[in-house]
Amino acid sequence: VQLQASGGGLVQAGGSLRLSCAASGRTFSSEPMGWFRQAPGKEREFVATVRRSGGTTYYADSVAGRFIISRDNAENTVYLQMNSLKPEDTAVYYCAARVRCSSSDLYTRIREYDYWGQGTQVTISS
């Protein structure tokens, strides 16, 4: 099972990027998916999550209103559209999938996810 994150890069503040996370090895269409990030010298933190249906999403306060998480279950892919980017958004971004039994909760903790992608670097210049 693999999660392959891509789409990172270097953009100026105010710009946009779209990250993709393609899953292989199994279908994740029925699993909650999430994005996390880790800035240099900081702990990994929650960014956004989407329920298996894709209809319900939840965001960290720091990105709410600027980022949009979505999923294409037919493509086994989850996306993170990032708008109005700020220098403080600079980090390595990781996608994650939860495959253990899930309730209707929205999962925001690292320990609640079972599979992780390798990370993609996002750098925002001021």
N, C-alpha and C positions, 0 to 999 in steps of 0.2 A: 504494500500500500504506500502510495506516495502522494504528497501534496507539493505541487511545483508553483511557487510564487514568482511573478514577473511583473514588469511594468515600472519598476523604480527608475530613478534618474535624478538629474540635477535640474531644478527649475528656480526661477526667481520668485520672490515673495509675491503673492497675489495670483500666481499661476495655478494650473491644475495638472493632476496626474490621475490615471486610472490603473489600479493594480488588479491583477488577475491571479486566481489560484485554481489551477487545474488539478483535479484528483484523478488518480489512476489506481488500478488494482482492485477497486471495489466501487460500488455506487454509494454516493453520499447524499443522494437526493432526499432521503428521509432523516437526515441527521442535522442537528444544529451546527452552524459554522460560525467562526469568529475571526476577527483580526486583532492582533496585538502589536505593540511596537516597543523597541528598546533603544533608548538614546545612550550615547557614550557615558559611562559612569553611573547609569541609572538602572533601576530594575525594570523588567518587562512589565508593561501595563496594558490594560484592556483598552481597545479602541471602539469596536463595534461587533454586534452579533446579529444573526438572522436565524429565525426558526426554520424548521425543515420545510414548511410550506412557502416560505419567503414573504409571507404577508405581514409578519411582525418583526420589527427591528428595534434595536436599542443601542444608544451611543454614550460614550464617555462625554462628560460635560465639555471637555476641552475641544471636542470636534463636532458636537451637535450643531446642526444647521449649516455645516460646511462639508461634511463627509456623508456619503450615501453607500450603504452596503446593499448588495443585491445578489441574486443567484439565478443561474440558468441550470435547472436540474437536468434538462435534456443533454446539456453539454458537460454536466458534472463539474461546474465551474462556479466560483463565487468571486464577486468583484468588489472593489472599494474605490468609488469615485471620490477624489479628494479635490475640493475647490477652495479658493481663497487661502492658499497655503501660506503658512507663516514659518519663519526660521525655527521656531520651537517645535515644529512638526518633523524636523530632521531626526531620523531614526532608521533602524532596520525594522521593516514591517514583516510580521509573520502571520500566516493564516493557520487556522487550526480547525480540527473536526472532532466532534464528540460522537462516539459510537456506542457507548454504554447506554443503558436504559435512560430515557429522558422523559421528563414531565413537561408541563407547559411552561416551566420556568425559562427565563432568559439567563444564559450562562455567561458570567463575566470574569470568572477566576481561572487562573492558569491550570489549576489542578482539576478543573472540571472538563478539560479537553484531553483527548487520547492520542491524536495524531497532529504533527506539526510539519509545516513546510520549512524550507531551508532559509527563508528570509530574503527580502529584496531591499536594497539601500535606497532611501529617499533623502535627498539633500536639498534644502531650501536656502537659497542665498538671499541676503537682505539688500 
